[in-house]
Amino acid sequence: MKNAAPAAMDIYSVLKRNKKEIKLFSDFDEVIKRFYAKRTIERLNNSTLLRIGDTEPWVISSTRDVAAVKNNLGVDVVSIMQSELENEYRNVHENDDASLADDWQMSAADLVGINRTDITEAVKVIQAVKNLAAKYDADGVSIACFNLLKSINTTACLAVSALNDDESLIGGCEGDVDSALTLMLMKALTGKSGWIANPMIGPGDLLRLAHCTAPRYSNSYKYKLMRHHESGIGVSNKIYMPSIERVTLTRLGNNLSSMNIFLGTTLETESIETCRTQVLVKLDDFESYKEKVLGCHQVLTFGNYTNELKIVADMLKLDY
């Protein structure tokens, strides 16, 4: 205690003189935030994203450059054909996942236009995707999900939901690599489930977020099981999101050179005719959102992680 402070200043001055990247802090909380940011980046550097199929053609903001993913974030991307998921799905037997189907059905507040067979088929996709994640030692999966509707006549919505509720995995949809990587980053940083959602600007500068793939948040919130919005087939979950909760909206973009960091508060809303799970968000700085938004999907995480994300962005040399 008598000599640590002057010794630290001596070390600091020499490292600065030798052009080392170093910062001096008097607030221990700031040190802890940087520890978690560094740990997040290390986890990304040791992660693998499994891309199943090609990015959907309408997601034009997402990077197609796999080399940029490795160079900017250190994440390895393994790409496989959609047919491999289809084959894996067909090899999953109904009885393999009876308890998981029971869980989805019995925990739901209501089933709207679907039956047990529909749930069983959707749950088979969960198991098929998890089997492939294990096969390729992947920490996350990005699924080009719309073509699956034709080939297996069900959706990957519950699979994406289940992956994001998993302790270590994440699931992205529409083959959007940028938002899948954002989910990986947020789970590494916060340990929480994230939700990829479509943003829609509404009256009063409110942002309506909607998608059919929300996690169940360990059954913290009421949900229904319904048909997929766009196709009317398969199974999607409608989560009743809580209101008056602080949320962080994030997205990597610009060929992984930039990061969105927005803070807002959820508001209660009546559902409109769009994707199943919906929530209104009152952003703290709506003008900044309009100027800086990087793509069609935003990742919602409950809690305020703006300071932590800025530290991560600085370490990764990302604009925000």
Secondary structure, 3 states (H helix, E strand, C coil): CCCHHHHHHHHHHHHHHCCCCCCCCCCHHHHHHHHHHHHHHHHHHCCEEEEECCCCCCCCCCCCCHHHHHHHHCCEEEEECHHHHHHHHHHCCHHHHHHHHHHHHHHCCEECCCCHHHHHHHHHHHHHHHHHHHHCCCCEEEECCHHHHHHHCCCCHHHHHHHHHCCCCEEEECCCHHHHHHHHHHHHHHCCCCEEEEEEEEHHHEEEEEECCCCCCCCCCCEEEECCCCCCCCCEEEECCCCCCEEEEEEEECCCCEEEEEEEEEECCCCCCCCCEEEEEEECCHHHHHHHCCCCCEEEEECCCHHHHHHHHHHHCCEC
